[in-house]
């Protein structure tokens, strides 16, 4: 099956944790950059590979059935840190994205049972991608993301 090579730009952050590429998506001020930095720092503390791909403007493309992300050339290698401004950070030039973490406003999230983990799938660039929806600044967010990563790595 041949896929058209169309680039889609998304307001999101892209990062790699271990061998898994993730998109963190949410509106302005939802904590994408802070969560990206926290996840990267936490993984590195455990001796795992972790790196930013891009902050805020991510290009996405379906390449032979894989969702590839890369940063916007004008802002690659930088991330906005609230209270500190734009800072330079090491980055990867691209990554295969395996899942999306959606940072949603509290009123946008169906509460379900407190212990229930739910993820859905969504189509990006013609590919079905697993998606985890989190409340902004969810205190259990790290645990939910860790479980989501385990799920993605098992696929």
Residue pairs with C-beta under 8 A, 6 or more apart in sequence:
3 62
3 63
3 64
3 65
3 125
3 126
4 62
4 126
5 61
5 62
5 63
6 61
6 62
6 125
7 59
7 60
7 61
8 59
8 60
8 61
8 124
8 125
9 57
9 58
9 59
9 60
9 72
10 23
10 25
10 57
10 58
10 60
10 124
11 25
11 27
11 56
11 57
11 58
12 23
12 24
12 25
12 26
12 32
12 56
12 58
12 100
13 23
13 24
13 25
13 32
13 33
13 35
13 36
13 52
13 53
13 54
13 55
13 56
13 58
13 79
14 21
14 22
14 23
14 24
14 52
14 53
14 54
14 58
14 69
14 70
14 71
14 95
14 97
15 21
15 22
15 24
15 36
15 39
15 40
15 50
15 51
15 52
15 53
15 95
16 22
16 49
16 50
16 51
16 53
16 92
16 95
17 39
17 40
17 43
17 48
17 49
17 50
17 149
18 43
18 48
18 49
18 50
18 149
18 153
19 49
19 153
20 98
20 99
20 149
20 152
20 153
21 53
21 67
21 69
21 95
21 96
21 97
21 98
22 97
22 98
22 99
22 100
22 101
22 149
23 58
23 60
23 69
23 97
23 99
23 100
23 101
24 32
24 35
24 36
24 101
24 103
25 32
25 100
25 101
25 102
25 103
26 32
26 102
26 103
26 104
26 136
27 105
30 103
30 104
30 105
30 136
31 103
31 136
31 137
32 55
32 56
32 103
33 55
33 56
33 79
33 80
33 81
33 82
34 81
34 82
35 101
35 103
35 141
36 52
36 55
36 79
37 52
37 79
37 81
38 142
39 50
39 142
39 145
40 50
40 51
40 52
41 50
42 50
42 142
43 49
43 50
44 50
51 90
51 91
51 92
52 79
52 89
52 90
52 91
52 92
53 69
53 70
53 71
53 91
53 92
53 93
53 94
53 95
54 69
54 70
54 71
54 72
54 75
54 76
54 91
55 71
55 75
55 78
55 79
55 80
56 72
56 75
56 80
57 71
57 72
57 75
58 69
58 70
58 71
58 72
59 69
59 70
59 71
59 72
60 67
60 68
60 69
60 97
60 124
60 125
61 67
61 68
61 125
62 68
62 125
62 126
62 127
65 127
66 96
66 127
67 96
67 97
67 98
67 124
67 125
67 127
67 129
68 94
68 95
68 96
68 97
69 94
69 95
69 97
70 76
70 93
70 94
70 95
71 77
71 91
71 93
76 91
76 93
77 88
77 89
77 90
77 91
78 86
78 87
78 88
78 89
79 86
79 87
79 89
80 86
80 87
81 87
97 124
97 129
98 129
98 130
98 152
98 155
99 119
99 129
99 130
99 131
99 132
99 148
99 149
99 152
100 122
100 124
100 129
100 130
100 131
100 132
101 131
101 132
101 134
101 145
101 148
102 131
102 132
102 133
102 134
103 134
103 135
103 136
104 133
104 134
104 135
104 136
105 135
105 136
106 135
106 136
108 133
109 133
109 134
109 135
112 118
117 132
117 144
117 147
117 148
118 133
119 130
119 131
119 132
119 133
119 148
119 151
120 130
120 131
120 133
121 128
121 129
121 130
121 131
122 128
122 129
122 131
123 129
130 148
130 151
130 152
130 155
132 144
132 145
132 148
134 141
134 144
134 145
135 141
138 144
